Structures are given as C-alpha cells and as structure tokens.
Amino acid sequence: MAEAYHGYWPSEPRTVETRFGGEAALDAVVAAAHQRGLRVLMDAVPNHVHLEHPYWQEHSKDDWFAHPDGDCSCGVTCSWATDLQECWFDPFLPDLNWKNQAVVEQLIDDTVWWLERFDLDGARIDAVPMMPRLAVRHLRAQVRERIGAGGLETYLIGETYSRPGQQGTIRYYLGPDTLSGQFDFPTMWRLRDCLAGRLPMTDLASELAASEAAWEGTGAVMGVFLGNHDVARFLSDVNGDAVDDPRGSPPDAPAEGEDRAYALAKMAWTFVLTQTGAPVIFYGDEVGLPGATDPDNRRPMRFGDALAPREADLLAHVERLAALRRCSKALRRGVRETLWVDSQVFAYSRTTSAGEAALVVLNRSTAAKNLTLRVPTSWEEVMSLHSTQGETVTSLGGLVQVELAPRSAEAWLSEDCTQ
C-alpha cells in the first residue's frame, strides 16, 4: 500500500540517502543554490522514526517511545484528538517520547547537526502538534546558541494541520522563541471553498482577516499556499471532481474546452502571490496537476514540452506573478486593506510606509465587473497603477475605476514592475 520513497520514515539519524547522491551531492546542491541567492530548507521529522532506526533498536525499552508495545496507532486504536502526542503515526513508526530528556537532547542535536553540517538555511518541522511545544522551543534555543542569529536567521516553518477558524492552534507555536512561521491552513481551505463557489467571497476575506489578526505581534513569516502532500490537488478540488478515492478513481484533467478550473487556479495564484508571508508552491500546482487525496496527489512532475497548452499557460501566469512580487515591495511587505468584498468579488490594497502601493481584485463571477473603488487614505491624491498586462489606471479624488473579465484576477502596482 505504501513505499518509503519520500524519506518520511527515518531509518538513520545522520545519513544522506545514497540514491540522492550522498553527502557530496547535497553539499553541491546547497552550494549551487547559495550561489544563485536561493535559501535551502530541510524537511525535519522529529516526531517518529522507523522500526529499523537504531534509536528504536537500542532504546525501545528505555522510555524513549510512547506505547512501546505499539498498541496506540493514530486513528486506528487511538484517537487523533485525545492521543495526538502519544499515538504512533503508522504501525511501523514508533512515536518518540518528548518528555524524556535524553530524547529531547538527541533529536535536537540531530536536527541542528543537519543545519550546521550542510549549511542549511532552515527547516520545515513536521507534525508540530504531535509533540509538546518544548520541542520547537528547545530547537530554536539550540539553533541560536550553535548557529547564531547573525545575518539571516534560520527559518523554522511548522506544519500544524488545521481547519478554518483554528488559527489559535497555529498561533500557539509562533514567536521569537519558537517557530518563525507556519502554514496558513485556515486561509488555504477558505480560498478553495470560495473560488470553487461553495462559499461566498466574503468568507475568504473574513478568514484572511482572522489569520492576520492571529499572527499579529508574532513576527511570523507565514506560509501561504494552495495545497500540499496531505490534501487533494487544487485543480481537481475546485473542478468538483471526486477526490476521496485516490487508488480507485483518480481524477483526470478537465476535458478540453472545460477551462473553469484553470481560470480559478490563476485567480488562486494571484491571491497567494499577493499576500504577506512566504508563498509556498507544492510541486505541480503551478501547472495544474490533477489528483485526489494521498497518494494520488503525488503524481510525477512533468516539464517543458510534456506540458499541455493550458498547463504551460498557467505556469507562465505564476512565473509572471512571482517576478512582479520580487519587484514590488508593496506585494511583499505592504499593509493590506479590504476595499470591496461581496459574494463574487474581493478587492484589496497593499501599501508600504514609503508609499509603494498595489491593488488586487479577484472576480469569481461568470460576468465581467466594472468597479469604482475608494483607495486607502494613505495613497496620494493622484496615483498611477500599472497592471500585470501593462495597462494603467489612475486614482482621482480617492477613487479608482477598474474592469475585470469573468473569472479573472488582476494586480495593479505603483512600482514600475510591468516592463
């Protein structure tokens, strides 16, 4: 039913998979990335190990593991809700006992070893709520002590799987002494529901505002995303495909001429790439790979000539937005303000203290929209904004008028980023 190709079942604490090229290959990848100004994060799995792991082999009787007899499997013999920090993720993945000081010291030392040895810039911390908060607090303390906080601080982003309205669960692990950020699951779910037409766009605006309020004061750089390895592919979800039978009925790409899902994917990427935080792309979402839930959401990636025209078009849209984001300080760091929201349309601005500005409008409707929006009071009396298509609009008397095609999104920027 499953294979360990993904490396999620640790069987060695400090060994690079030989099929990945060993230590020499990892050193080369990190060096090449750094030469290009790219930062490299590792995927750290400190909650559990595989039955073949030496820690289980040597310490299964030493209080290193919860339920060493294996009688507490998450969602099978134990509850995800009440036994989350003790149940085994799978019957072959023993759950480490983070109440044991020896476990804390060993697992933290292993994680920091990887960061130091391979000059890594950060880590995604897997299954954060399956461990006590002391796990990420000790990790941050040891990273500061051994690596230091000079220059770019080591970025630690956590995965706390959650639903809309559960920002408090995520917030619990954020702060200068814990995680640098977490994945914003509540906003991700609402983005899918609203673009698919299951909920009005007002719900997306409300969920986004709730997330912003929850992270305020933490200094967190949150991960904004469309999907990941645990959920069905965005394209299949918003297309209304059945996604709960990944092995029996994997969904196909929408038929030729049925382009609604690709238009919604463009809107979704416009939203993600115009938010504060760190946009996260789960491979394949930038081209609209279809897929049901795990494991069908992990189909092989395709590139270049292997992409269909609609996929190549979506990729070009994402690339364009990414370039605009790199250029625009307003898109990266501007304060957001909702200018208009109703069941079909969501419009917001982004403004920096230096006066750089951006206007973003999402139109889910099947009809074109002509909107007159009141711009933020901090904007100049007259300001010209340039769209991703090279078109210009000008605010006059605190108002700006924009036109949007059906099922489309657009961003207008005050910076000259559209050349």
N, C-alpha and C positions, 0 to 999 in steps of 0.2 A: 504493500500500500504506500510505502514511502522509502526514500533513499536519502542519505546524508550528503548529497552533492553540494548542498548550500553551506556546509560547515557549521550548522547551528547546533550540532551535537558534539561539544568539545571532548576530545579523547586525549589531548595533550595540552599542558598549560602554556608552553612557550615554544611551540614548533610551528613553522610555516608549512602548509601543505606542499608536499613535493610536486603535486600536479599543478600547483600555482607557480612553480619555479623556485621554491625555497627562499631563503633569506636574501640571496643575491638578487633575485628578481624583484622582491619587494623593495629593497634598497634602491634599485634602478628606477622603479615606478615613482617612488616618493621624490627622488632627486629630480626626475624629469618634470614632475608636476610642479615642484617648487621653482624650477627654472622658468616656468610659464606663469607664475603667480597664482597657482592653484594650491589650496589647502587640502590635506588628506585626513579623513577621519576613519577610524576603525569601528567595527561593529563588535562591541563588547557584550558577552553573555555571562554575567556573573551569578545568575540565579541557580544554575544547574550544570551538571556535567553528564557525560555518557557513562554507562556501566563499565566501559572499557578504560575509563580515565583512571590514572594512577591514584588520584585522591580517593576515589571510591574503593579501589582495590586495597589501599593502605589504611583507610580511615572509616570504613563503613561501620565499625564497631566502636568508634571513638567520639560519638556525639557530634560528628561533622555534618550529619544529614538528618533532616526531618523524616520521621517514619521510615527508618532504615529497613523495615521488613517490606516496604513497598505497598502497603495496604491503603494508601491515600493518593489516588490518581485524580487530578483535576477534572471535574465534570463527569467522572465515572463513579468512583467510590467516595469522593469527597466533593464538596461544593466550591465552585469558583468564588462564591460570595463570602462564605464564612471561613474557608480554609485556604485562602489565596496565598498566604505567606508560608504555608507548610505543605501543600499538596504537590505531587510530582507532575511536571508539565506533560510528560508521557510516561508510560510504564518502564521505559528504558532510560529516563532522565532523572536521576535522583536529585532531590531538592536540597541545596546547601543550607545549613543551619547558621544564619547570620547572627544568632545570639551567642555563638561560640567565638571567643576572641581569636582563637587560632585560625578560624575560617576567615574572619574579618581581615586579619593581618596578611594571610596568604593570598586571598583573592584581590585585595587592594594592591599588594606588591606585584602580583602578576600583571594587573591592568596597567599600572604605572610603568612597569618594565617594558611593555609593548610601546607605550608612548615615547619613552626615552630611547629605547634601542633603535627604533625606526624613524625617529624624528617626526612623529605624527603630530597633527595639529589639534586633535580632539577625538571624541568617541561618541557613538550612539550607544546609550545604555539601554539594553533590552529589558523588558518586563519589570519596569521600575516598581510598580505597586506589589509585586510578588516578593519584595524584600523590604525590611524596615528602612525608614528614612536614614538611619545611621549609615547605611551602605553608601549612599551618594554623598553624605556629609564627610565621611572618612575619606572617600575618594578625592573630593575637592581639596581637603586639607593636605593630603599627601601629594597631590599634584602641585599645589602651591609651594610646599616645602621642598620638593625634589626638583621640580621643573621651573618654578618661579612664576611670577606674574608680569615679568618684563615683556615689552613688545606686545604681540598678540596673545591674549590669554587663551589657554587651552579650552576649546569649546566642547562642552558636555551637553548633549541633547538627549532627553529621555523619551521613552515610549511608554505612555500611560494610556492604554486603550480605554476610551470613554465615549459617552454619548452626549447629545445636545443637553445643555443645562448642567453638565458635570465639570464646569471649569474649576470649582473648588478642589476637586480631586487632583487635578493637574497642578493647580497653584501651590498645593501643599509642598511640592518638591522643588519649587523655584526660589532663587535668591542668590546673593553673592557667596553664600557658604554652601550652596548645594548645586543644582543644575543651572547651566547657562540658558537653557530653553527646553521646551517640549513641543511635541507635535500637537497642533491645534485640531484635535479630532472633532470637537463640537461644531466648529465652523465648517469643517470638511463635510460632515453629514448634512448640514443645512444647505450648503452650496449644491450638493447633489439633489436634494429633495426639491429645492426651489427651481433650479434650472430644468429639472425633469417635469415640472408642473404639478408635483404632488402637494406643494405648499406655495403660498404667495411670496413674492419677493420681499415683502415686509418682514417675514420670518428670518430671512438671511441678514437683513440689516440689524434686526434685534439680536441675533446670535453673535454677529460680529461685534456689536457694541458691548455685549456681555463679556466676550473674550477680552476685548481691550480693557475693560474695567477690571477684570480679574488679574491681568498681568501688570497693571499699572503699579509702579513703585518697585517692581522686582528687578528691573534692569535686564529682563529676559529678552533674548532674541529667539522668537518662536518659529517653529517650522510650519509653514503654510503649504498645504498640499491637496491633491485631488484624490489620492488613493495610495495604498501600499500593498505589501505581500499578504495581508490578512483579510482584504476585502475584495469584492468583485471589481472588475475593471470599470472605470468611469463610463466609458463609451457604451458598454453593454447595459449598465445600470440605467442610465438616462434614456437609453433606447427602448426600455421596457421589456428587455429580454429576461427569460427565466435564468437566474444566476445561482440557484441553490443546489444544482445537481452537476457539479463540476466534472465528474467522470462519466456520467450517463448522457448528459445533454449539454455539451459545451456550446455556447452561442457562436454563431458566425458573425462576420462583419455585416453591417446593414447592406441590403441589396443595392445595386447601382441605381441611382436616382433617388434613393431614400437617404437624404443627406442631413436630416434634422440633427442627429446625434453629433455629427462633425461640427455643425454650426454651434451647438451647445458646448462642445469641447473648446472651441475658440473663445466663447464667452467665459468659460471657466478659467482658461489660462489667462485671459485678460484680467480677471479678478485676482487670481493668485499672484501674478507678477506685478500687481499694483498695490500690494499690501505691505505693511511694515513687517519686518522679520526676515527669515531666510526661506525663500521659495524652494520647495523640495520636489524633484521630479523622480517618480518611480519609473524606472526604465520602461519605455513603450507607451507611456501615457502621452508623451509628446508627439506620437504619430497615431494615436488612437487604436492601440491594440485592443481587440475584444477579449473577453474572458469572464468566466464565472468565478466563484469563490475558490480559495486554495484547494487544489494546486493548479487549477486552470488559469489562474491569474499570473502564472509564471511561465508562459509560453516563450519559446526562443525569440530573441530580438531579431528584427530584420533591418537592413540598412540600404541606402543608396538606391540602386536600380530595382531592388526587391520590394520597394515601397509602391503601393498603388497611388494613383494621382491624388486621391483625397487625403491619403496619409502624408504624402510629400507636401501638400498644401498646408495641412495642419502644422507640420514641422516648421515650415517657413514662417508661419504665424508666431510660433513660440520663439523661434530664433530672433525675429524682429522685436518682439516684446522684451526679450532678455537684453538685447542691445540697447533699447530705449531705457530700460531700468538701469543699466550700467552708466548711462549718460546722465540720467535725471536724478538729482538729489531729492527732488520732491517725491518721486516714486519710492525711493529707498527710505527716506527719513522724515518725510513731511507729516504733519499732524492731519488726521483725517476728519472730515466733517460731512455728514449726510446733507445733501442739497435737495433731494427729492426721492421719495420711495412710494410706490403703490404696488398693486398686485403683480404688475408686469415689468416695471422699470425701477432700477436702483441707480441713483446718481450720487457721486461723492467727489469731494475735492481733497487734495493733499497739498499742504503749504509748509514751507520751512521758515525759520526765523529770519532768513536772509531774503525772503520774498519769492523764492522759486515756487512755482505752482503747477498743479496738474489737475485735470478734470477727467473723470472716468464715468461712463454711462453704460449700463447693461440694459438691453431691451429684449426681454424674453418673448414678447408678443409676436404673433404672426402678422402684425400690421406695422407699417412704418410709424415713427414717432417724431414729432416736431415739438421741442420743449423750450420753454423760456425759464431759465434757472437764475435764482439770485445767488451771486457768488459771495464768498466769505468777505466780511468787512475788512479783513487784513489785506486784501488784494488792492492794487492800485485802482484809481478811478477808471483808467483805461488800460487794459492789458490784452495783448495778443497771444493766442494759444495756437500751437501747431499740432495737427493730428498725426497719427501714425501713417496716414495716407498722404500727408503733405498739405492738407487743407488747413486754412487758418480761420479762426473765429476771434472776435474781439468783444470784450466786455465793455458795455457802455452804461453808465448810470447804475452800476452794480448788478447789471443783468447780462446774461449771455444766452444766445439762441443757438441750439444745435439740432441737427437732424440725424436720425438713426434709421437704418434699414431694418426690416423684420429680422428677428432672431440674430442680433448682432451686438457687438460691443465696440466702444471706441475710447481712446485716451487722447487728450489734448495736453500739450506741455508748454510751459513758458520758456524753458530752455531750448536752444536750437539743437535738438537731438534728432531731427527728422531728415537730415541731409544724407 
